[in-house]
Amino acid sequence: MSVAGLKKQFHKASQLLSEKISGAEGTKLDEDFLEMERKIEVTNKSVFDLLSKTTEYLQPNPELAERSMFNFLENDVRRQSWNSNRK
């Protein structure tokens, strides 16, 4: 952490402490800000859910791959036997 960041964190902590000791009320947040904050949280959750579901969707399914390979081999055998019967 940089010196400026450490200084900022120290200032926040000292401001909170002085508010608690003196009984002063903290800075009130604007309703628009609170609404934007809520929307950002919902968007963040939606993106996280979408990312996890996309990763789950893109992972190969070994059972499906095995079944597909079995069907391919079975069709290949049928095709070869059909070609040999044609001759």
N, C-alpha and C positions, 0 to 999 in steps of 0.2 A: 504494500500500500504506500502511496506517495505521502509526502509530508502534508500536502494540501488536503488530501483525503482524510488523513488522520486528524488534522486540525478541524475539519468539518464535522467529523464524528464526535470529537471532543466537545465542540460547540453545541451540537444537538443534545448530547448527554447533559451538559451543564444547564442548558435551557430547560430541559425536562425536569431536572432536579430543582431548579429555582421555581418553576411553576408548581411543583408538588409542595415545596416548602411554604411558599407564600400563598398558596391556595388560588393562584391566578388561573384563569381559564385559558386553555390552549387555543391556538388559532383555529377558527372555524373554517371548515372547507365549504366551498361553494357547491350548490346542488348540481350544477352542470358538471363540475369536476367529479363528484361522487358518481353521477350517472355514467360519465365516460370511463371511470375506473371499473364500474360494474360491467360495462360492455366489453372492455378489454379483457377482464377475467373470463367472461363467457366465451369470447373469441379464442383466447388462449387455451381454454379447456377443449373447445371444439377442434382446434388445430391438433392438439395433443391426441385426442381420441381418433381423429382422422389418420394421423401419422401411424398410430399403433395398429389400427385396422388395415391400413395399406401395407404395412410390413407383414402383418399376419396373412394377408391375401397373396402377397408376392412370394412367400416362402413356399418352396416346392413341397408337394404332398407325396411322400414316398409310396403310399398305398395306391394313389392314382397313377403314378409313374409305372408301378409294377403291373397294374391292370392294363394300362395302355400298351406296355411292351408285350404282355401275354397275348393281347388281341392282335397286335401286329404280327407276332410269330405264328399265331394260329391262322391268320389270313394268308400269310406267306406260304405255309404248308399246304393250305387248300388250293392256292393258286398254282403251286408247283405240281400237285397231284392232278389238277384239271388240265394243265399243259401236257403232262405225260400221257394222260388218257386221250388227248386229242391227236397225238402222233400216230 
